[in-house]
Amino acid sequence: MAKLIVNQEKVGNRQELISICPFGAIEEKDNLIQINAACKMCKLCVKKGPAGAIEYVEEAVEAIDKEQWSGIAVYVDHIDGVIHPVTYELIGKAKELAAKINHPVYAVIMGHHIQNQCEELLHYEVDKVFAYDKEELARFKMEPYTKAFEDFVEHIKPTAVLMGATPVGRQLAPRLAARLKTGLTADCTILDMNENTDLVQIRPAFGGNIMAQILTPNHRPQMATVRYKVMDAPERKAEVSGEIINCMIDSKELDSKVSVLDIITKEKEQFIEASDVLVVAGRGVKKEEDLELLRELADLLGGQLACTRPVMEAGWLAAKCQVGLSGRTVRPKLIITCGVSGSVQFTAGMNNAEQIIAINKDENAPIFKTAHCCLVGDLYEILPEIISRIKAGKPISA
């Protein structure tokens, strides 16, 4: 970490110094020159300002003893006893990462009457299942769940914690990271592990224009959230392995200012994540009425209509139909993109599909780098031909 120190006695002409900063980060306040939050640490004020007026100082970072932190922990997300599938995907990734540094894999589960869930996790070759089985944890509440997880970290000291980017995970992860004073990378698309146990967390940044590689070398545990269907889930083994450890925590530690008065079951929806076939509308679709052409193809294939961000922002389809990191991450057996350019944000949310067919007039469209089958042409000419062939029972490639 670095900071700028203002030596007030060396400032001289204040207005000249203030005018040096192109970001307006130098200001006069309470008759003193101060650096505000707009500072980009470009050090222009250090170089062009009066000698010694502003100093750039590197702060010493206290090194952490990484040897004291061992294991990769996966938070078990479950509702009414049903474990969310993202948990198994994270266990698979945790096993892969742990093998590189010879660390164990832990599963952390909280709830009430969760013995069956603990036993189920042993079919996925985790080394230990840490179970917090208390009546106060029967339903997710922020304060008690955070306290229980904090208790686990303090006693076990895992080097990394992986959580699903589910509604619960997105609430619990940042609260826990703040409590532990450590870093958190959200919506990672790639995870890797260095030999020194530093977790390599990769995710799109700056609107999807770059892939950022994030490390947390000076803090433990390292924390990351991952969306559903980004990683591969391991196969369930018939036999069990590992052990279940029942963790004790005082009920007084699990007090909450929130009380669950009632639970109203939401009507089930058909989400695009669960569909084996998706037809995706992109910017190349000229008007809302034209979506019916894509919807017809989706219906014929037994799939669903989805979209990219511009189509969603135009109000043509709901946000739950958007594919991409700013929408939903999907892994269908077949996805057909129509008029989709293929931004990093979009492709990162669907590039694990088994078969990707892309239709675009621009032969240089980025989507063609990801697609397995590329059709260069006008979607308004190609789609009617595909639809007519499906209705006639003819092969598409004929």
C-alpha positions, 0 to 999 in steps of 0.5 A: 500500500502507498500514500501521499503525505503533504508537508504543509510548510513546503507547499508555497503557492497553493493554487499552483499546486492544486492546478497540477492535479488533472483529477481535482484530487488536491484541495484546500480545506480548513486552511490546509492542502489535502488529498481527497478520494479522487487521487489516482496515485499518478504522482504528478504532484510529487514530480511537478510540485514544489520540492518536498511538498508532497511525498509518495510513501510506500507503507510496509505490509505485514507478512502473513505466515502462510504455513499456519493456514491450510485447506480449501473450504467450500460453503454448503449452500442449502435450502430446506435440506436441498443442497444447491448444485453450485456446492458440488461444482465448488467441491470439484474445483477445490479438490483440483486446487488442493491437489496442487498444494497438497491441502485438504478439502473442507465442506462447511454447512450450517443448519438444523437437522442436517445429518443427511446432508453431511453424509451426502457430502461424503460421497464427493470425497471431501476430507472433512465436513464441519457441521454447525447444527443448531436450531438458531441456524435452521433458516439463513440469518445474517448475524448467526451464519456470519458468526458460525462461519467466523468461528470455523475460520478462527479454529480451522484456518483454511487458506481459501474459502469458496462460496457460490454466488447465490442469493445467500452467498452474495450476502454472506461472503462480503459480510464474512470478508469484512469481519475477517478483514480479508479480500473477496473476489466476486463472480470468478470465472477461473480459479487457480492455485500457486505453489505458495498457496496464493489463490489466483482469482480471475474475472472480467473487469472494466465492462468485460474488456479485460480479464483481471487476475487478482491475488490476496498475498498478504491476507488469509483466508482468500475468498472468492464467489463463483456462479452456478454452472461455471465449474465442473461438478465431480461424479458422486461416488457410491462409497463415502470417504472423509469424516463429519465433525460436529462443531460446538458454538454457544447459542448466545453467539447466534443471537439475531436482530431478525426474526423469520415470521413466515415463509411464503413459497415462490411460484416455480419459474423456468430459468434459462440456467435449467434449459438444455437449449437456448436461442439468444437474441442479440443487438442484430435483432432489429425490433421487438416483434422479430423476437417471435422468429427466435422464439419459434425456433426455441419452441421447435427445439424444446428450448427457451429464448434468451438475450444479451444485455442490449436486448434486456436494456431495451425492455424486450425481455426480462433481466432473468433472460439475459445471458452473461456475467451481468445476467445468468451463467448458463451451460446448455447442451445447445446454444444458438446466438443470433446477431450476438457480437460476443463480448467478454461478459457474454461469452464468459457466461455461456462458453461452457455450452456443449454446442455453440452455433453463432449467426452473424453478418460480421465475419469478424465478430468475436463470437466466432472465436467461441462458437463451434459452428459459425454461420456468416449471414443475415439472421433474417435469411438463415433462421426461416430456412432453419425453421422450415427444415426442422418443420419438414424433418430435413437435416439442417446441414443438407 
